[in-house]
């Protein structure tokens, strides 16, 4: 499906960079995603986390001990990035890595008991992020936004043929 360019003189179109005029929704989504990540980063910093580490922890809390290679696939990040994140999380005592008893070449990663406090704090941070993110919307608008974003996500998942951590 091809986007229809907005007419000149349209306030939405005029506010967009010229190259983005064929995709005003994509441009808005990119900007919103960036701002949301910045806001999340500020909340995570208060917990001693770097952006992205929360997704590793969420995966570990949900899946339990898992091979590092499977964790990398689940979060769909570069292996070196995940390794660096895990090193930092291990240094803070939130994860433990050990050789896989079934395959000594593989590494098993698991959340530690210490990370339980982090789980509660992270849950509170995500609640706060949600509150700030949706502050200008009423309940009906929030439900509609969630519904529409779900449809967008499904479309993108189909187009990219790769959503390892999503049920597409």
C-alpha positions as CSV (number, residue, x, y, z in Angstrom):
1,X,0.0,0.0,0.0
2,X,1.4,3.4,-1.0
3,X,1.0,6.4,1.2
4,X,-0.8,9.4,-0.3
5,X,1.1,12.6,0.1
6,X,-0.6,15.3,2.0
7,X,-1.5,18.5,0.1
8,X,0.7,21.5,0.5
9,X,-0.6,23.8,3.1
10,X,-1.7,20.9,5.3
11,X,-0.4,21.7,8.9
12,X,0.6,18.1,9.4
13,X,2.4,17.9,6.1
14,X,4.1,21.3,6.5
15,X,5.5,20.3,9.9
16,X,7.2,17.2,8.5
17,X,10.6,17.1,7.0
18,X,10.3,17.0,3.2
19,X,11.6,13.4,2.9
20,X,9.0,12.1,5.5
21,X,5.9,13.7,3.8
22,X,5.0,10.4,2.1
23,X,4.9,8.7,5.5
24,X,3.5,11.0,8.2
25,X,2.4,8.1,10.4
26,X,5.7,6.4,10.2
27,X,7.5,9.6,11.0
28,X,5.2,10.2,14.0
29,X,5.7,6.6,15.2
30,X,9.5,7.0,15.0
31,X,9.4,10.2,17.0
32,X,7.0,8.8,19.6
33,X,9.1,5.6,19.9
34,X,12.3,7.7,20.4
35,X,10.7,9.9,23.1
36,X,9.2,6.9,24.8
37,X,12.7,5.2,24.9
38,X,14.2,8.4,26.4
39,X,11.5,8.5,29.1
40,X,12.0,4.8,29.8
41,X,15.7,5.4,30.0
42,X,15.3,8.0,32.7
43,X,13.2,5.7,34.8
44,X,15.5,2.8,34.3
45,X,18.6,4.9,35.3
46,X,17.0,5.4,38.7
47,X,17.0,1.6,39.0
48,X,20.6,1.3,37.9
49,X,19.7,-0.2,34.5
50,X,20.5,0.7,30.9
51,X,17.8,0.8,28.2
52,X,17.3,-2.7,26.9
53,X,18.3,-4.5,30.0
54,X,14.7,-4.5,31.2
55,X,13.7,-6.6,28.3
56,X,16.4,-9.2,29.1
57,X,15.2,-9.3,32.7
58,X,11.6,-9.6,31.6
59,X,12.5,-12.5,29.4
60,X,14.5,-14.2,32.2
61,X,11.7,-13.7,34.8
62,X,9.2,-15.1,32.4
63,X,11.2,-18.0,30.9
64,X,13.4,-19.0,33.9
65,X,16.9,-20.2,33.2
66,X,17.7,-20.2,29.5
67,X,20.6,-20.7,27.2
68,X,22.3,-17.4,26.3
69,X,21.9,-18.2,22.6
70,X,18.1,-18.6,23.1
71,X,17.9,-15.4,25.1
72,X,19.7,-13.6,22.2
73,X,17.1,-15.0,19.8
74,X,14.2,-14.1,22.0
75,X,15.2,-10.4,22.4
76,X,16.4,-10.2,18.8
77,X,19.5,-8.2,19.5
78,X,23.1,-8.4,18.4
79,X,24.9,-11.1,20.4
80,X,27.7,-8.7,21.5
81,X,25.1,-6.3,22.8
82,X,23.4,-9.0,24.8
83,X,26.7,-10.2,26.1
84,X,27.6,-6.7,27.3
85,X,24.2,-6.3,28.9
86,X,24.5,-9.6,30.7
87,X,28.0,-8.7,31.9
88,X,26.6,-5.5,33.5
89,X,23.6,-7.3,35.0
90,X,25.9,-10.0,36.3
91,X,28.1,-7.4,38.0
92,X,25.1,-5.9,39.7
93,X,24.0,-9.3,40.9
94,X,20.8,-9.5,38.9
95,X,21.8,-12.4,36.7
96,X,23.9,-15.5,36.9
97,X,25.6,-17.2,34.0
98,X,26.9,-20.8,34.2
99,X,27.9,-23.6,31.9
100,X,25.0,-25.6,30.6
101,X,25.2,-29.1,32.3
102,X,24.0,-30.7,29.0
103,X,26.4,-28.9,26.8
104,X,29.5,-27.3,28.3
105,X,30.0,-25.1,25.3
106,X,26.7,-23.4,26.0
107,X,25.9,-20.9,28.8
108,X,22.8,-20.8,30.8
109,X,21.5,-17.4,32.1
110,X,19.1,-17.0,35.0
111,X,17.7,-14.2,37.1
112,X,19.0,-14.2,40.7
113,X,17.1,-13.9,43.9
114,X,18.4,-10.4,44.2
115,X,16.6,-9.5,41.0
116,X,13.2,-10.0,42.7
117,X,13.5,-6.5,44.2
118,X,14.3,-5.2,40.7
119,X,11.2,-6.9,39.4
120,X,8.9,-4.9,41.8
121,X,10.8,-1.6,41.1
122,X,10.7,-2.2,37.3
123,X,7.0,-2.9,37.4
124,X,6.4,0.4,39.3
125,X,8.6,2.2,36.7
126,X,6.6,0.8,33.8
127,X,3.4,1.8,35.5
128,X,4.8,5.3,35.9
129,X,5.9,5.3,32.2
130,X,2.4,4.2,31.1
131,X,0.9,7.0,33.2
132,X,3.1,9.7,31.7
133,X,2.8,8.3,28.2
134,X,-1.0,8.2,28.2
135,X,-1.7,11.2,30.4
136,X,-3.6,13.1,27.7
137,X,-5.9,10.2,26.8
138,X,-9.1,9.1,28.3
139,X,-9.9,5.3,28.9
140,X,-11.7,4.9,25.5
141,X,-8.8,6.6,23.7
142,X,-6.3,4.4,25.5
143,X,-8.1,1.2,24.5
144,X,-8.4,2.4,20.9
145,X,-4.7,3.3,20.8
146,X,-3.8,-0.1,22.1
147,X,-6.0,-1.8,19.5
148,X,-4.6,0.3,16.7
149,X,-1.0,-0.3,17.8
150,X,-1.7,-4.0,17.9
151,X,-2.9,-3.9,14.3
152,X,0.2,-1.9,13.3
153,X,2.5,-4.3,15.2
154,X,0.8,-7.3,13.5
155,X,1.2,-5.7,10.1
156,X,4.9,-5.0,10.7
157,X,5.4,-8.5,12.1
158,X,4.0,-10.0,9.0
159,X,6.0,-7.7,6.7
160,X,9.3,-8.4,8.5
161,X,8.6,-12.1,9.1
162,X,10.4,-11.8,12.4
163,X,8.9,-11.3,15.8
164,X,10.7,-13.8,18.0
165,X,9.2,-12.5,21.2
166,X,5.8,-11.7,19.9
167,X,2.8,-14.0,19.1
168,X,2.1,-13.0,15.5
